[in-house]
Amino acid sequence: MTALFIIIIVLFAAVAIWQMVKIFDLAQIKTDTSNNGIATDYDNKVNGYLMLAFLAFIYIITIISFVYWGHLPLMSNAASEHGAEVDNLMMISMIVIFTVQIITQFLLHYFAYKYRGEKGKKALYFADHNTLEAVWTIIPVIVLAGLIIYGLFTWNSIMNIDEDADPMVVELYAQQFGWTARYAGQDNVLGLANVRLIDIDKANVLGIDEADPNAADDIIVKELHLPVGKPVLFEIRSQDVLHSAYMPHFRAQMNCVPGMITKFAFTPTLTTKEMRETPEMIAKVENINNIRAEKSKELLAKGEEELDPYEFHYLLLCNKICGKSHYNMQMNIIVETQEEYDAWIAEQKTFKESLN
Amino acid sequence: MSTHAVDIHAHDDGHGHHHKETFVTKYIFSQDHKMIAKQYLITGTIMGIVGVMMSLMFRIQIAWPEEPNILFEALLGKWAPGGVMDADIYLALVTIHGTIMVFFVLTAGLSGTFSNLLIPYQIGARDMASGFINMLSYWIFFVSCVIMMGSLFLEAGPAAAGWTIYPPLSALPMAQPGSGWGMTLWLISMALFIAQSLLGSLNYIVTVINMRTKGMSMTRLPLTVWAFFVTAIIGVVSFPVLLSAALLLIMDRSFGTSFFLSDIFIQGEVLHYQGGSPVLFEHLFWFLGHPEVYIVILPAMGLVSEIMATNSRKPIFGYRAMVASILAIAFLSTIVWGHHMFVSGMNPFLGSVFTFTTLLIAIPSAVKAFNWITTIWRGNIQMNPAMLFAIGFVSTFITGGLTGIIVGDSALDINVHDTYFVIAHFHLVMGISAIYGMFAGIYHWYPKMFGRMMNKNLGYIHFWITAISAYGVFFPMHFIGMAGLPRRYYTNSAFPLFDDMTDVNIVITVFALIGGAIQLVYLYNFFVSIFYGKKATMNPWRSTTLEWTTPVKHIHGNWPGEIPHVYRWSYDYSKPGHDDDFVPQNVPLKEGEEELQH
């Protein structure tokens, strides 16, 4: 079916091109019989108008994209404390970008249309102008200075881990192709670990040093639970290749590098439940479920199983190419109240208990 | 300086051959810069076809994931059992697409073609400083292409660790099938590629410095030559670092060293590596990798500047500022590589430094963009296909460049790093733009290369449909990137969260297919015009630079008589006091005429 679709597209494209060549050629006969490869006044005129049309196309595709896909970008609804700051900076940068884009594209294409060539016209001999050069050097300098300063403040506040806030320490452990999380337990100190200590037979899959007293109360889980409003410090490890711990809803990302521990900290501000109830998320989930329902119909018609309805979860995804199943390396994150979290963590086995 | 045609033949005879060049010395092992340029162009075109085909295949896979496709079955064979693309091969296609496009097409195909063609022509030299080294560099490039193509036919498939080949994924054959022989061949091919690039660059630098004709001061050089010259310098500074990274990676892979690897447990066993760091590799890679994007874009900028001035019938606006911004971009390009590594685990303080230096690049870039716009202002714009591509270049360079202030800002990069947003950004700013620059160059200098004209109507169709599809592909891509869709995912169906992006991906792929198909028109135009195009005149675009003072039919040594002397800069278009709207560089100043102070 797809192949047929593609073939049809290619065929249509070919026909369209052939038609257009014909039109151009026919138009040519009227104005200029010798196609010597050099633009004539007629070409200048046609392409000048097309420049205007293309300007319109750029604006229209911008508007269409916003209408149809404007809800996609993660620029509101950040689920972490620093996320709101990132969104704000993003919004300011976007405003700058769109302003400059709209103006410069207009100037470029409008000039191309306005000053299209005509026989006998002479261009202006205008080779230099220091004031103009100064203007478009200094304006970007001022705008960028603002963006750089704001950006650096934001970056520093994100990356400086405040030890006084007593963050909860959690290890994220990446491997081909899955995630494991390890909580530091009562003492909030992770036991030492190295992949050389991995002992599959004893179920010591993270290579934790059994002799380290801090390790005994560590808790290893396959689903990440975080209490809302509490700073969490991720210590990130990888056992084989590079991975990247990407948590888009929290505006958080850090690579997982074998041989070293990388860190990232944030404070979740919205529980999973609260996030599900935001109007944006309700609309998004509804939309996704409509799409899935439609797909299910197709699948049923083919005699396959239908898709489960979707329910929102915060996600940890892998965002650094890591091999065959890179596209399916995920872990759910559940943000909940302190009480719910306490109840959940109390049910989990400690590392000592889990050893064979 | 008074070498005559006769002398050149005498020089040829010095090798002990007969008067006539043989087929082999003329078309294969040629030492003539014009022939070598054509060799680079055609090899680059063939590599480009392969690279684009690959991108279309993986775009189809993303839009209609895991659906059987006869195209895959035919082209990928056992890697697409039943017509369904294998996940490992998806990664291989992505990897080789990136490698081919960045290095083989946009570095060798673009720089190799136009530096070779235009440097001797435009500075008024008979040939490159060393014809032999020039020939050597092409043939090393050719071998490098053959090895890269050869790796496609390996049992386990070609390299598949992404074009950035980060270890440990690229270092460990057990991590993915492509990291076996596929990666070995990739590294060998790349080492040869770097060798050819260095030989070429040294030749360009020496030629520009030593072999300018009388009167061709550095301030009278066309911006093309400035761009090629500075590009060559960046290449000489940064490519050796990639070579060292490749050599160290080969050592880690084959000789048991631990430069980039440490503490690895894979497939049930602990490997012996200890003490190395993949982050070191990232630093070495991007120390080339970032300047590389300027190696790609600067020559395109040079070509576009020249074409814009010629076709606007106006001097390029702000010549000095243009040269200064080329130099500024070149300098800054070597101190910004860390912006690819904001979330790599390096010290956050470095992130601050690299954010600062990175965003500074926007300043010279803005200067260039505004100077181009001012160049066409009140011009008499001749809408030749080359000019359309030059305007298209400025358009995509602005659209793509602007998002650079987002990905270059460490705080914002956290959330868009390695998503489709980045793909949209760099494809527009250095992929599409550089390709436009290359197309502009080809349409403009085709008469110089082949002595015939390309069909302009096919050129117009080629441009407009390409321009629409380029925006159609990459504009919507920003949105799915900001929605957090990671790149290099074989399918997005593993995440219901991304289900609402299915339609965007289909739109992108359809535009990509149209954009890919329209290149057939270009290929047809290019190859057919070599034989059947209208015969070109000596100076079809009525341009001022020296290459247009050479005869249409190529001769060894470029000028039949003396090398022309230069009396003015290369942008005397529509100068008051002249009848014609262009004054070639070899025309002496009239009495009382002042040369522009630039």
Chai-1 contact restraints between the chains, C-beta under 6 A:
chainA,res_idxA,chainB,res_idxB,connection_type,confidence,min_distance_angstrom,max_distance_angstrom,comment,restraint_id
A,T2,B,W64,contact,1.0,0.0,6.0,A-B,restraint_1
A,T2,B,E67,contact,1.0,0.0,6.0,A-B,restraint_2
A,T2,B,N69,contact,1.0,0.0,6.0,A-B,restraint_3
A,A3,B,N69,contact,1.0,0.0,6.0,A-B,restraint_4
A,A3,B,I70,contact,1.0,0.0,6.0,A-B,restraint_5
A,I9,B,L513,contact,1.0,0.0,6.0,A-B,restraint_6
A,V10,B,A517,contact,1.0,0.0,6.0,A-B,restraint_7
A,A13,B,I514,contact,1.0,0.0,6.0,A-B,restraint_8
A,A13,B,A517,contact,1.0,0.0,6.0,A-B,restraint_9
A,I17,B,I461,contact,1.0,0.0,6.0,A-B,restraint_10
A,I17,B,V521,contact,1.0,0.0,6.0,A-B,restraint_11
A,M20,B,I461,contact,1.0,0.0,6.0,A-B,restraint_12
A,F24,B,N457,contact,1.0,0.0,6.0,A-B,restraint_13
A,N36,B,K534,contact,1.0,0.0,6.0,A-B,restraint_14
A,G37,B,M453,contact,1.0,0.0,6.0,A-B,restraint_15
A,G37,B,K456,contact,1.0,0.0,6.0,A-B,restraint_16
A,G37,B,K534,contact,1.0,0.0,6.0,A-B,restraint_17
A,I38,B,P540,contact,1.0,0.0,6.0,A-B,restraint_18
A,A39,B,Q382,contact,1.0,0.0,6.0,A-B,restraint_19
A,A39,B,M383,contact,1.0,0.0,6.0,A-B,restraint_20
A,A39,B,N384,contact,1.0,0.0,6.0,A-B,restraint_21
A,D43,B,M383,contact,1.0,0.0,6.0,A-B,restraint_22
A,N44,B,M383,contact,1.0,0.0,6.0,A-B,restraint_23
A,N47,B,M383,contact,1.0,0.0,6.0,A-B,restraint_24
A,I61,B,Y471,contact,1.0,0.0,6.0,A-B,restraint_25
A,I61,B,F475,contact,1.0,0.0,6.0,A-B,restraint_26
A,S65,B,P476,contact,1.0,0.0,6.0,A-B,restraint_27
A,S65,B,F479,contact,1.0,0.0,6.0,A-B,restraint_28
A,W69,B,F479,contact,1.0,0.0,6.0,A-B,restraint_29
A,W69,B,V504,contact,1.0,0.0,6.0,A-B,restraint_30
A,L72,B,F479,contact,1.0,0.0,6.0,A-B,restraint_31
A,L72,B,A483,contact,1.0,0.0,6.0,A-B,restraint_32
A,P73,B,F479,contact,1.0,0.0,6.0,A-B,restraint_33
A,P73,B,M482,contact,1.0,0.0,6.0,A-B,restraint_34
A,P73,B,A483,contact,1.0,0.0,6.0,A-B,restraint_35
A,L74,B,G484,contact,1.0,0.0,6.0,A-B,restraint_36
A,V86,B,A411,contact,1.0,0.0,6.0,A-B,restraint_37
A,L89,B,A411,contact,1.0,0.0,6.0,A-B,restraint_38
A,M90,B,L412,contact,1.0,0.0,6.0,A-B,restraint_39
A,S93,B,I405,contact,1.0,0.0,6.0,A-B,restraint_40
A,S93,B,I406,contact,1.0,0.0,6.0,A-B,restraint_41
A,I97,B,L402,contact,1.0,0.0,6.0,A-B,restraint_42
A,V100,B,L402,contact,1.0,0.0,6.0,A-B,restraint_43
A,Q101,B,L402,contact,1.0,0.0,6.0,A-B,restraint_44
A,T104,B,I398,contact,1.0,0.0,6.0,A-B,restraint_45
A,L107,B,I373,contact,1.0,0.0,6.0,A-B,restraint_46
A,L108,B,I373,contact,1.0,0.0,6.0,A-B,restraint_47
A,L108,B,V394,contact,1.0,0.0,6.0,A-B,restraint_48
A,L108,B,S395,contact,1.0,0.0,6.0,A-B,restraint_49
A,F111,B,I376,contact,1.0,0.0,6.0,A-B,restraint_50
A,F111,B,W377,contact,1.0,0.0,6.0,A-B,restraint_51
A,A112,B,I391,contact,1.0,0.0,6.0,A-B,restraint_52
A,Y115,B,R378,contact,1.0,0.0,6.0,A-B,restraint_53
A,Y115,B,G379,contact,1.0,0.0,6.0,A-B,restraint_54
A,Y115,B,I381,contact,1.0,0.0,6.0,A-B,restraint_55
A,R116,B,I381,contact,1.0,0.0,6.0,A-B,restraint_56
A,G117,B,N380,contact,1.0,0.0,6.0,A-B,restraint_57
A,G117,B,I381,contact,1.0,0.0,6.0,A-B,restraint_58
A,G117,B,Q382,contact,1.0,0.0,6.0,A-B,restraint_59
A,K121,B,N380,contact,1.0,0.0,6.0,A-B,restraint_60
A,K122,B,S574,contact,1.0,0.0,6.0,A-B,restraint_61
A,A123,B,R313,contact,1.0,0.0,6.0,A-B,restraint_62
A,A123,B,K314,contact,1.0,0.0,6.0,A-B,restraint_63
A,A123,B,G379,contact,1.0,0.0,6.0,A-B,restraint_64
A,A123,B,N380,contact,1.0,0.0,6.0,A-B,restraint_65
A,A123,B,S574,contact,1.0,0.0,6.0,A-B,restraint_66
A,L124,B,R378,contact,1.0,0.0,6.0,A-B,restraint_67
A,Y125,B,S574,contact,1.0,0.0,6.0,A-B,restraint_68
A,Y125,B,K575,contact,1.0,0.0,6.0,A-B,restraint_69
A,Y125,B,P576,contact,1.0,0.0,6.0,A-B,restraint_70
A,A127,B,P315,contact,1.0,0.0,6.0,A-B,restraint_71
A,A127,B,L596,contact,1.0,0.0,6.0,A-B,restraint_72
A,D128,B,G318,contact,1.0,0.0,6.0,A-B,restraint_73
A,E133,B,G318,contact,1.0,0.0,6.0,A-B,restraint_74
A,E133,B,A321,contact,1.0,0.0,6.0,A-B,restraint_75
A,W136,B,A366,contact,1.0,0.0,6.0,A-B,restraint_76
A,W136,B,F370,contact,1.0,0.0,6.0,A-B,restraint_77
A,T137,B,V367,contact,1.0,0.0,6.0,A-B,restraint_78
A,P140,B,A362,contact,1.0,0.0,6.0,A-B,restraint_79
A,P140,B,I363,contact,1.0,0.0,6.0,A-B,restraint_80
A,P140,B,A366,contact,1.0,0.0,6.0,A-B,restraint_81
A,L144,B,L359,contact,1.0,0.0,6.0,A-B,restraint_82
A,L144,B,A362,contact,1.0,0.0,6.0,A-B,restraint_83
A,I148,B,F356,contact,1.0,0.0,6.0,A-B,restraint_84
A,I148,B,L359,contact,1.0,0.0,6.0,A-B,restraint_85
A,G151,B,T355,contact,1.0,0.0,6.0,A-B,restraint_86
A,G151,B,D409,contact,1.0,0.0,6.0,A-B,restraint_87
A,G151,B,A411,contact,1.0,0.0,6.0,A-B,restraint_88
A,L152,B,S352,contact,1.0,0.0,6.0,A-B,restraint_89
A,T154,B,A411,contact,1.0,0.0,6.0,A-B,restraint_90
A,W155,B,S410,contact,1.0,0.0,6.0,A-B,restraint_91
A,W155,B,A411,contact,1.0,0.0,6.0,A-B,restraint_92
A,M159,B,P348,contact,1.0,0.0,6.0,A-B,restraint_93
A,V195,B,D263,contact,1.0,0.0,6.0,A-B,restraint_94
A,V195,B,F265,contact,1.0,0.0,6.0,A-B,restraint_95
A,R196,B,V270,contact,1.0,0.0,6.0,A-B,restraint_96
A,I198,B,F265,contact,1.0,0.0,6.0,A-B,restraint_97
A,Q239,B,F265,contact,1.0,0.0,6.0,A-B,restraint_98
A,D240,B,I264,contact,1.0,0.0,6.0,A-B,restraint_99
A,D240,B,I266,contact,1.0,0.0,6.0,A-B,restraint_100
A,V241,B,P168,contact,1.0,0.0,6.0,A-B,restraint_101
A,V241,B,L169,contact,1.0,0.0,6.0,A-B,restraint_102
A,V241,B,A175,contact,1.0,0.0,6.0,A-B,restraint_103
A,L242,B,Y166,contact,1.0,0.0,6.0,A-B,restraint_104
A,L242,B,P278,contact,1.0,0.0,6.0,A-B,restraint_105
A,P248,B,G484,contact,1.0,0.0,6.0,A-B,restraint_106
A,R251,B,N415,contact,1.0,0.0,6.0,A-B,restraint_107
A,Q253,B,V343,contact,1.0,0.0,6.0,A-B,restraint_108
A,Q253,B,I414,contact,1.0,0.0,6.0,A-B,restraint_109
A,Q253,B,H417,contact,1.0,0.0,6.0,A-B,restraint_110
A,M254,B,V343,contact,1.0,0.0,6.0,A-B,restraint_111
A,N255,B,V343,contact,1.0,0.0,6.0,A-B,restraint_112
A,N255,B,S344,contact,1.0,0.0,6.0,A-B,restraint_113
A,N255,B,G345,contact,1.0,0.0,6.0,A-B,restraint_114
A,V257,B,P278,contact,1.0,0.0,6.0,A-B,restraint_115
A,V257,B,G345,contact,1.0,0.0,6.0,A-B,restraint_116
A,P258,B,P168,contact,1.0,0.0,6.0,A-B,restraint_117
A,P258,B,D263,contact,1.0,0.0,6.0,A-B,restraint_118
A,P258,B,I264,contact,1.0,0.0,6.0,A-B,restraint_119
A,G259,B,S262,contact,1.0,0.0,6.0,A-B,restraint_120
A,G259,B,D263,contact,1.0,0.0,6.0,A-B,restraint_121
A,T262,B,G345,contact,1.0,0.0,6.0,A-B,restraint_122
A,N287,B,D500,contact,1.0,0.0,6.0,A-B,restraint_123
A,I288,B,D499,contact,1.0,0.0,6.0,A-B,restraint_124
A,I288,B,D500,contact,1.0,0.0,6.0,A-B,restraint_125
A,I291,B,D499,contact,1.0,0.0,6.0,A-B,restraint_126
A,R292,B,D499,contact,1.0,0.0,6.0,A-B,restraint_127
A,Y310,B,P496,contact,1.0,0.0,6.0,A-B,restraint_128
A,N319,B,D418,contact,1.0,0.0,6.0,A-B,restraint_129
A,N319,B,P486,contact,1.0,0.0,6.0,A-B,restraint_130
A,I321,B,G162,contact,1.0,0.0,6.0,A-B,restraint_131
A,I321,B,R488,contact,1.0,0.0,6.0,A-B,restraint_132
A,G323,B,A175,contact,1.0,0.0,6.0,A-B,restraint_133
A,G323,B,Q176,contact,1.0,0.0,6.0,A-B,restraint_134
A,K324,B,A87,contact,1.0,0.0,6.0,A-B,restraint_135
A,K324,B,D88,contact,1.0,0.0,6.0,A-B,restraint_136
A,Y327,B,Y489,contact,1.0,0.0,6.0,A-B,restraint_137
A,Y327,B,Y490,contact,1.0,0.0,6.0,A-B,restraint_138
A,Y327,B,T491,contact,1.0,0.0,6.0,A-B,restraint_139
A,Y327,B,A494,contact,1.0,0.0,6.0,A-B,restraint_140
A,N328,B,A494,contact,1.0,0.0,6.0,A-B,restraint_141
